[in-house]
Amino acid sequence: MKNPLAGLMQQAQKMQENLTRVQEEIALAEVQGESGGGLVKVTMNGKRMTQKLQIDDSLLQEDRDMLEDLIAAAFNDAVAKVAALKQERMSGLTGGLDLPAGFKLPF
């Protein structure tokens, strides 16, 4: 009985190490959200911190409300891409584990 428990503990430790590694990789990753056909671009890291905002010069002459909407849409696109990146990277960690529906890592 000791061997199966030891094996389970080793698997849990390896999973924790993998989780930490993946979290570090995600934090360093960069995604780019955009709107207006690429006229507004937001670069964000995996911690959802904005690294860069680019606004095409042609938009600076446009209506302020439209520009604000495009900026908000670009931020929302970037946030959605970070969430998708996290989901993709974390899904590999569960491997063969049979987790309940809706159970998310990290805890």
C-alpha positions in Angstrom: 0.0 0.0 0.0 3.0 2.3 0.6 4.1 2.2 -3.1 0.8 3.4 -4.6 0.6 6.3 -2.2 4.3 7.2 -2.9 3.5 7.1 -6.6 0.5 9.4 -6.2 2.5 11.8 -4.1 5.2 11.9 -6.9 2.5 12.6 -9.5 1.1 15.4 -7.4 4.5 17.0 -6.9 5.3 16.7 -10.6 1.9 18.3 -11.4 2.7 21.2 -9.0 6.0 21.7 -10.7 4.4 21.7 -14.1 1.7 24.1 -12.9 4.3 26.6 -11.6 6.3 26.3 -14.9 3.2 26.9 -17.0 2.1 29.9 -14.9 5.6 31.5 -15.4 5.4 30.9 -19.1 1.9 32.4 -19.3 3.1 35.5 -17.3 5.9 36.1 -19.8 3.7 35.5 -22.9 2.4 38.4 -24.9 -0.8 38.6 -26.9 -2.1 41.3 -29.1 -5.8 42.4 -29.2 -7.1 44.6 -31.9 -10.1 46.3 -33.2 -11.1 48.4 -36.2 -9.4 46.0 -38.6 -6.1 46.5 -36.8 -6.3 50.3 -36.4 -6.2 49.9 -32.6 -3.8 47.3 -31.1 -3.2 46.4 -27.5 -0.3 44.3 -26.4 -0.8 42.6 -23.1 1.2 40.0 -21.1 -0.2 36.9 -19.4 -0.8 38.8 -16.2 -3.2 41.0 -18.2 -0.9 44.0 -17.8 -0.9 46.3 -20.8 2.5 46.6 -22.5 1.7 48.8 -25.4 -1.2 50.6 -27.1 -1.1 51.5 -30.7 -3.6 53.9 -32.4 -3.4 54.4 -36.2 -2.9 58.1 -37.0 -6.1 58.1 -39.2 -8.2 57.6 -36.1 -6.9 60.7 -34.3 -9.1 62.8 -36.6 -12.2 60.7 -36.0 -15.0 61.0 -33.5 -13.8 60.6 -29.9 -16.6 58.2 -29.0 -15.7 55.9 -31.8 -12.0 55.9 -30.8 -12.9 55.1 -27.2 -15.1 52.2 -28.4 -12.3 50.9 -30.5 -9.8 51.1 -27.7 -12.2 49.3 -25.3 -12.8 46.6 -27.9 -9.1 46.1 -28.4 -8.5 45.7 -24.7 -11.4 43.2 -24.5 -9.9 41.2 -27.4 -6.6 41.1 -25.6 -8.1 40.0 -22.3 -10.0 37.2 -24.1 -6.8 36.1 -25.8 -5.0 35.9 -22.5 -7.9 33.8 -21.1 -7.8 31.5 -24.1 -4.0 31.1 -23.8 -4.3 30.2 -20.1 -7.0 27.7 -20.8 -4.9 26.1 -23.6 -1.8 25.9 -21.5 -3.5 24.7 -18.4 -5.5 22.0 -20.1 -2.4 20.0 -20.8 -1.6 19.8 -17.0 -4.6 17.7 -16.1 -3.4 15.0 -18.5 -5.2 11.8 -17.6 -6.8 13.0 -14.5 -10.6 12.7 -14.4 -11.6 16.1 -13.0 -15.2 17.0 -12.3 -17.0 19.2 -14.8 -16.3 22.9 -14.1 -13.2 22.1 -12.0 -10.5 24.6 -12.8 -6.8 24.8 -12.1 -5.1 26.5 -10.3 -7.4 26.1 -7.3 
